Amino acid sequence: MLLARLLALHPRLIDLSLDRMWRLLAALDHPQDKTPPIIHIAGTNGKGSTAAMLRAILETEGHRVHAYHSPHLTRFHERIILGGEPIAEPLLEEILARVEAANQGRPITFFEVTTAAAFLAFSEYQADYLVLEVGLGGRLDATNVVTPKCTAITPISFDHQEFLGDTLLSIAEEKAGILKAGVPLFLAPQQSEVEEFLLTRAARTGAVVKMAGRDFRATATDAGLAFAIDDEMLALPQPALRGAHQIDNAATALACAHYLGIGAAAMATGLQTVRWPGRLQKLTRGPMLSALTARLPEADVYLDGGHNEAAAHILADWLLAQKPRPVHVVLAMLASKAHDPYLAALARVQAAGRNLHIHAVPIADNENALAPQDLVAAARQAGCAATAQDNPAAALATISEPDALVLIAGSLYLAGAVLQNHQ
């Protein structure tokens, strides 16, 4: 397959720059300028969920929607969504071949090649909107070659510090790179210093800001969700995606949808029908789950790919909001991730008196994964009971409590492997 050959020729290294991207897009006759109207979404946590909710709302209204996501979970084709469906293999091969020919063997990264291919596909197939998710950062991300209809920045926290800087403000500066003069920004809740920085940067850029908590807000109610924007108040259902944090993500998606003229009925249905795998997803089928529930019929298994400290706090909050029951976390992480803060966040569950056990597992075929023994040592240092297992299925086989709550977490690579091999 051409995709695999391109990956071999242009390794999946990260080299943030726009020079190569501009050159390649020029050779392709600027497809990024011929796409449908773009909603450009950056942020550390929640941008994928926000994009998924916005796309579901737009599609419910009857719009044809393209979308660009990264990374994928089980197949690369999930990254390029054409009119609601992952790009077909023959079309992907054709588009990649054209991009490779236009590049003429010059230095390029894999993400740049595939992003250029996505823009080419988006420019040649009709749609009403393109929901464009930033890959990494914003300022120098390969997607930051467009003038969008609006932008959104979801909560910013620590991640990818080796590329974006080791302070919240340095990371925020990279995310703020997607701001454009005259283009509205929908800003999700942020830490105070980040919020102040982004408001200042938006004013300097000339971007009009609609800010969560000031210009729009969503609040959970007994009946669902109360969404307020401008002088309107809408009673909506809560999103199908689990976790209290999804209320804030829904607010950002709803604010964008309101700006695009979408009605309340489509907002309501979109929130109820949205699907975004690997984010507190309840597993309902597959041999691994069947083997567990055959022994323990009351056990539940959830899957989440969040991999930074903020994501771990979200998971801890969600676990603490569940009824008390034994919690087993099947965990794998990349060595490059800040596993100590992640584990410290999960340790809050143990500190609250819940029975928590971490099962450290490897990530198959990933040489950058943290060794399970090292993850066990770090988990015990954080105050969590932990053991190492050969794989997720082996970890589940050790669980004996009839009402266990199992969370498979720590890496999108692990989430993808679980979905591919056990669903």
N, C-alpha and C positions, 0 to 999 in steps of 0.2 A: 504494500500500500504506500502511496506517495507520502501520506502523513508521517508514517514511520521513517521513511527515508529522509524527509526534511528534518525530523527530530535528530537523526544521526548526523546530518550535515550541519545543522544549526542547533547545538545543544540548548537545553532549557535553562541557560544561564540568564541572569538578570543584569542588564546593562542599561540603566535608565538614561534615555536620550531621545530626542525627537528628530534629530537630523536624518537618521537612516529612514525613519518612517515617512517624513516629508518627501525624501527622494523617491522612495518606492511608490508612494501614492501619486506623485507627479508622473511617474512612468506609467501608471495605470489610468491616467487622465482624471485624477482627483475624485474617486468614487465617494469619498466622505462628504462631498458637497452635493451629492445627488440622492441622498437617503431621505426617507420620510422624516418629519419633525422629531427631534431627539429630546428625550429626558435623560440627562447625564447624572449618574448617581455615584458618589464617592462616600467614603467612611471606613471605619475600622470594623465595627460590628453592625449587622443588620441591613447592609446594603442589598444583599441577595434576597432577604425576606421582603424588604420594602419594594424591590423591583418585581418580585413575584406577585405581591398583592396589587401593585399598580397595573401590571399586565393583566391579571384576572379581571380587574374592574373595567379596564378599557375593552377587553374582549367581550365582557358581558354587555356592554353598551353597543356592541355590534362592530367594533373596530377590528381591523386586521392589524396585528402587532408583530413586529420583529423584536428580537431581544438578543443581547450579548452578555454572557455570564462567564466567569472564571473563578476557580478551576471547575472542571467537571467532576462528577462522581463515578460514573461507570463507563461512559463513552465520550470521546471528544466531541461528538456531534451535538451533545447537550449544550455546548457553548454558543452555538449559532442557531438561533430559533427563527425560522422563516414562517411568518403567518401562523404562529402557534405550534409549529412542529419542528423537531430537530432536523437540521439540514440532511438531505439524503446523501448516501455514499457516492453515487455517481456525480452529483453536482459538486460535492466537496472536492473530489478528485480533480474535476475539471477546473474549478476555481483556483485550487492550489497550484495546478500546473501553469495557469496563466500568471499567477503571482511569481512563481519561481522563474518563469521566462522573463518577466519584466525586471526582476532583480538582477539578472545577468551575472550571477555568481558573486556578487559583492557582499561584504560583511553585513549580516543581519541576524537578529535573534529569532528564535522559534515563535515567541509571542508576537513579535512584529509581523512576521510572515502570516501567521494565522489571523491576526487582527486586520491586516490589509485584505486578506481573503474574505473576512466577514463583511467589511465595508463594500467590497465588490459585489457580494451576494445581496446585501441590503439595498444597493443602488439599482440592481437589475430586476428585483422582484417587488411588485407593488405592495404597499402597506400604508396604513394611516399614521402609525407612530413607530419609533424605534426606542426601546428602553435599553439604554447603554450603561452597563456596569463597568466601573473602573477596575483594572486589573490590580495595580499596586500604586498607592500614593495618589497621584492626580496630575501634578504639574508636569512631570516628564513621562507619564504613562502613555502607552501607544494609542489609547483611545482619545487623548486630549488634543485632537486635531480637528475638532468640530465646533460649530457655533450652535449650541442647542436652543431649544424653545424654552427650557427651564432646567435648573440643576437642583440637586438635593444632596445634602451631606448628613449622613447618619452619625450616631455617636462615635466620637474619636477616642481611642485609648491606645495603649502600647501594643505594637506588633510591628514586625519587620524593621526593628530599630537599626539593623545593619545597613539598610537602604534609606530609611526615612529620618534618621536621627534618634537620639536617645532621650529627648524631652517631648512632652506633649505639644509644646508650641512648635517645635521643629516638624513634628508629624502633621500638625494642623496646617502649617505653612505649605506642605506638599499637597495636602488635600484641597486647600484653598486655590490651588492652581487651576481648577476647573471653572472658577468664576469668570464670567464674561460681562463686559459693559452692557447694560440695558437688559440683561437676561435675569429673570427672577431666580432667587435662591430660596429653597425651602429647607430650613435648618432645624434638624431634630435636637432634642435636649442634649446639652453639652456641659462639661465641667466649666465652672465660672471663668477660669482663665482662658479656656479655649473659645468659649462663647464671645468674650470680649475681643479676643484676637480676630475671630472670623467676622464679627460685626465691623471692626475697624478696617479689615482688608476688603470687605464688600463695599464699604463706603468709598474707599480709595479707588476700587475697580469700577464703581458705577453700577454694581449689581443691587437690585432692589430685594431686600430680605423680608421674607415671611417666616417668623420665628415661632417655634413651639413654645407654648406657655404664654406668649404675648399676642400673637396673631391667630393662632389656631391651637386646639388641644383636643385630646381624646381622653375620656375618663370611663373606666369600667363601672357599670351599674348592675343592679340585680337582673335587669331585663336584657343587658347586652352592653352597648357602647353609646356614650353621648359624645358626639363630635361637634365642636363649635369652631366656626371660622367666620371672620368678619361679623356680620349681624345675624348669621344663621345658626340654628341648633338642629342637628339631625340625630334621630334615634336610630341606631344601627345595631346589627348583631356583632358579637365579638368575632375576631378572625379565627379561622379554623386552625391556624398555627398556634402551638402551645407556648405558654410562658407569659408572665406579666409583661415582659419586655416587648412582646409583640403589639401591645397597645400603642406604645410610642412609635413603633415601625408603621403600624396601621395609620396613625395620625399623619405621618409624613406622606405616605402613599395617598391618603384621602385628600390632603391639601394640594398635592400635585394634580389629582383627578379633578378637584373642584376648579382649579385654574384652567384646566383643559375643557371645562364645561360639561363634565359628566354628572348625571343625575343621581339622586339618592337611591333609586331602585337598583341601578347597576352597582353602586357602591356596596349596597347590602349583599347582593348576590355574589359579587366578586370576593368579598371578605369570607363568605361561607364556602366558596368553591376553590379557593386558592390551595395549591399544593406546592410544597417546597421540600423535597426529600432531604433527609440527613440533618434536620433541625428539629430536635425533640420529636422525632417521628416514631410513632408506635409501630413496632413490627408485628405483622399479623399473619405471616406465612413464611414457609421455607423450612428446610430440614433441620437447621440449627434450633429454630424456635420450636418446632414440633417435638424434637427430642427433649427439650426442657419442659414444655407444658404437658407432655405425656407423664412426666414424673411429678410435676408441680403445676396442677391445673390453674391455680390462682395467681401464678407468677405473671408479671408483666415485663416486657422488654422494650426499651426505647433507645433510639440511636441519635447521636448528635455529633456534628463535626467541628464544633467550636474549639479553638485551640489556644486562646490567650487568656490572660487573667480576667478580663472583663467577661468573657464567655463563661469562665468557671464560676464567677460570682452569680451569673444568671442561672447556671445549672444548680448551684447551691440554694439559691432562693426558691427555685422550682421544687427541688427535693424537699426543702423544709415546709413548703406549702402543701405537700401531699400528706395523707394520713400516715401516722407512724407505722413503719414496717421495715424489715431488714433491707438495707440498701447495698447493692453490689455494683461497683463501677469497674467495668472492663475497660482498661485504659491503655492507650498507646500514644506516644508523642514523638515528634521529630526532635533530634538533638539540638536543632537551632532554636527551638521554642523555649520560652521562659517557664520551665516546668515547676520551679520552686514556688513562684507566685500562684500558679495554677493550682498546685496541690494545697497551698495554704488556704486558698479560697474554698476548695472542697472540704478541707478540715473543719470548716465552720459547721458542717453537718454533724460530724463526730462530736464537736464541742457542745452542740445543742442536745446531746444525749441520745442521738440516733445511732443505731447499730450500722456502721459503715465499714465495708471491706473493699479494698482496691485490688484488682487482679491485673497485674501488668503483663501485657502481651507485645510481641513484635508486630511490625507491619510487613507483611509478606513482600518480598522483592523490593524493599526500600532500604538502601544502605545508609540513609540518613536518619533512620529511626533510632531513638534512644534504646539501649539494651534494657530488656525487662528488669534485670538485676539492678541496674542503676536507677530505674524508675521506682523499684521497690525501696531502695535505700532512701531516696528522696521523699517518698511517701511516708515512710516511718519517721523520718526526721521531722516531717510536718505534723506528726501525731496521728497518722492513720494506720490501721492494720492493713498489711499488704503482703501479697505473695505473687510469684512469677508463674506464668502459664505459657504453654507452647503456642496457643492460638485462642481465639474467642470461644470456639466450641468446647475446647478443653476447660476453659474457665467456667463456662456455664455448667459443665458436668460436675463441678465441685460444689455447686450451690444446693443446699438441702432444705432451706426454709420454705414451707408451702406457699407463703404469701410474699415471696421476695419481689422487690422492685429492682430491676436490672437496668443499668444505663451503660451503653457502649459509647465511649466518648474519647476526645482528645485530639482527633486528627480527621480531616476530610479524606485522607488516604485510607484510613481504617474504615471510615463510613462507606466509602466507595467499594472497598473490598468486601465488606459485609453485605452490601446490597447486591453486588455482582455474584457472590458465591453462595449466599444463604437465603436469598429471596426467591 
